[in-house]
């Protein structure tokens, strides 16, 4: 399996990869391969808060409030561990789903349970043309499940499964939103250039 490049460049933000085009997939991508070994980008609750902030889900103020109130607590540690375990269950489901398998009933039940426990909400935004937006207000560590599980449900229900893929060169997942829908790599900078160089070399041979 190819190695993901070091943590710099436009595909990285605050030490995290964002190439998935979906919050749920970027969450899966928080354990890439570097130097031939899995690298856990979410080692603790504080890192989880930084990821949510880098993803644009939490404001700096929200992240700071949660860190001050919960960092170091058993509740935060338990939620953090639950979320990482859920990430790996989700990874297995996404891989199977990408390959054409139906959603496992256990995953459907889990997603529905989490959405019921930690829902996203709608609110009206008064502008020149009023609109609505999704929002959530996290008060406790478990509330962080809300945007993640909403993204998972939206991915499974609305995304074209043929355009949701694992990179052909590494472990990262992405939703191909390009016009042609022929992307086979996580990003041009991470794996696309390697694939093009390899294809060119093969043609020359």
QUIDA-V189582 format. One record per pair of residues at least 24 apart in sequence whose C-alpha atoms are under 10 Angstrom apart, sorted by the first residue. I is the first residue (numbers start at 1). J is the second residue. Records with the same first field share a line. If there is no record, write none. Layout:
I->J / J
This chain:
1->33 / 34 / 36 / 37 / 168 / 169 / 170 / 171
2->32 / 33 / 34 / 35 / 36 / 167 / 168 / 169 / 170 / 171 / 190 / 191 / 194
3->32 / 33 / 34 / 35 / 36 / 37 / 38 / 169 / 170 / 171 / 190 / 191
4->32 / 33 / 34 / 35 / 36 / 38 / 39 / 169 / 170 / 171 / 172 / 186 / 189 / 190 / 191
5->32 / 33 / 34 / 35 / 189 / 190 / 191
6->34 / 35 / 190
7->34
9->189 / 190
10->189
11->186 / 187 / 188 / 189 / 190
12->54
13->50 / 51 / 53 / 54 / 55
14->50 / 51 / 53 / 54 / 55
15->41 / 47 / 50 / 51 / 54
16->41 / 42 / 47 / 50 / 51 / 54 / 55
17->41 / 51 / 54 / 55 / 172
18->54 / 55 / 172 / 174 / 186 / 187
19->172 / 173 / 174 / 175 / 176 / 185 / 186 / 187 / 190
20->164 / 165 / 166 / 172 / 173 / 174 / 175 / 176 / 177 / 186 / 187
21->164 / 173 / 174 / 175 / 176 / 177
22->55 / 148 / 151 / 152 / 154 / 155 / 159 / 164 / 173 / 174 / 175 / 176
23->52 / 55 / 56 / 57 / 147 / 148 / 149 / 150 / 151 / 152 / 155
24->87 / 90 / 91 / 94 / 147 / 148 / 149 / 150 / 151 / 152 / 153 / 154 / 155 / 173 / 174
25->87 / 90 / 91 / 94 / 148 / 151 / 152 / 155 / 164 / 165 / 166 / 172 / 173 / 174 / 175
26->51 / 55 / 172 / 173 / 174 / 175
27->51 / 52 / 55 / 83 / 84 / 87 / 90 / 91 / 148 / 173
28->84 / 86 / 87 / 88 / 90 / 91 / 94 / 171 / 172 / 173 / 174
29->87 / 91 / 171 / 172 / 173 / 174
30->84 / 87 / 172
31->84 / 87 / 88 / 171 / 172
32->170 / 171 / 172
33->170 / 171 / 172
34->170
38->171
40->84
42->80 / 81 / 84
43->80 / 81 / 84
44->71 / 72 / 76 / 77 / 80 / 81 / 84
45->70 / 71 / 72 / 73 / 76 / 77 / 78 / 79 / 80 / 81 / 141
46->70 / 71 / 72 / 76 / 77 / 80
47->80
48->80 / 83 / 84 / 144
49->80 / 141 / 144
52->144 / 147 / 148
57->135 / 136 / 144 / 147 / 148
58->136 / 137 / 138 / 144 / 147
62->137 / 138 / 139
63->138
65->138 / 139 / 140
66->138 / 139 / 140 / 141
67->141
69->139 / 140 / 141
70->139 / 140 / 141
71->141
73->141
75->140 / 141 / 142
76->140 / 141 / 142
77->141
78->141 / 142
79->140 / 141 / 142 / 143 / 144 / 145
80->141 / 142 / 144
82->142 / 145
83->142 / 144 / 145 / 148
86->110
87->148
90->152
91->173
94->152 / 155 / 156 / 161 / 164 / 165 / 166 / 173
95->164 / 165 / 166 / 173
97->156 / 161 / 162 / 164 / 165
98->160 / 161 / 162 / 163 / 164 / 165 / 166 / 173
99->161 / 162 / 164 / 165 / 166
100->161 / 162
102->156
103->156
108->153 / 156
110->149
111->145 / 148 / 149 / 150 / 152 / 153
112->149 / 150 / 153
113->149
114->142 / 143 / 145 / 146 / 148 / 149 / 150
115->145 / 146 / 147 / 148 / 149 / 150 / 153
116->146
117->142 / 143 / 145 / 146
118->142 / 143 / 144 / 145 / 146 / 147 / 148 / 149 / 150
119->143 / 145 / 146 / 147 / 149 / 150
120->145 / 146 / 147 / 148 / 149 / 150
121->146
167->191 / 192
168->192 / 195
169->194 / 195
